[in-house]
Amino acid sequence: MLLVPYDPSWPQRFEEFATSMRAAGAEEWIIEHIGSTAIPGMSAKPVIDLAVRVETGEQFGDRSSALEEAGWRIGSGVRTHPVMIRESAGERLAIAHFFPVAEWDLAPQRLLRDWLRAHRADAERYERAKHDAARAAADGVSSYNAGKTAVIQEIVNSARAARGLEPVDVYDKR
C-alpha cells in the first residue's frame, strides 16, 4: 500500500474528474472532494475520492452508461452505495461514491472529511492509523482498510455525536 505525502495538485485533479462527470450529463449533481486527498497536509494513496449527490438511485442508473462512455466503470467492494472507478493503464486514479439526497448530509465519508479538516489532532491520529495499516498490510497481517477502520469508526462516531446522532457502522466493504 503506497501512501505518499500530500500533493497540492490533488484539489485540481478532483476538479478535473468532477468536470468529466458533469460533461457526461451530470451537470446538476453536487460533486465534492472526499477522502484523504481532500485533507490538506495528509499523506494518502494518490487516488482521488469524490462524493456525488444524486436525486435517487434510479437517477444514477439512468446516467451510468454516459459515465462509462466517459471512462468510468462500475465496481468496488463497497456494499452500501453505488461506486464508479476511473483507471488508466490498470492504475486506479479516482473513485466516485454516489449518495441519494436522503443520505447525503450524513454520508460517513463526508462527515469524516469535515471532521478531519476541523480537528487537527484527529487528522494526525488518522494519518498514523493509515501508516500503521499500510505496514500491517505489507506484512500480510491485515488489509489496509480493515487496519484503519477502528479509527474511522471512532472519528465518525464523534462527528455524529456532535450532531446529536447515534453511532452507525461505517465499514461498508463486502
Number of C-alpha atoms within 10 A of each C-alpha: 15 11 14 11 12 18 14 12 9 19 15 10 17 22 16 12 22 22 14 17 23 16 13 17 14 21 13 10 16 15 23 18 23 23 20 25 27 23 20 15 14 18 19 22 17 18 20 25 22 26 23 24 22 21 17 15 15 11 12 20 11 11 14 20 15 16 22 16 10 15 16 22 18 15 12 15 10 13 11 14 13 19 22 19 20 22 14 9 6 7 9 14 17 20 24 25 23 25 23 19 15 12 14 19 12 17 17 22 18 19 19 25 21 16 18 25 13 12 11 11 10 17 22 14 14 22 19 15 19 25 19 15 22 22 18 17 17 14 10 10 12 15 16 20 15 13 20 20 19 14 17 22 18 16 23 26 21 18 21 19 12 11 10 9 12 10 14 11 10 17 16 11 11 8
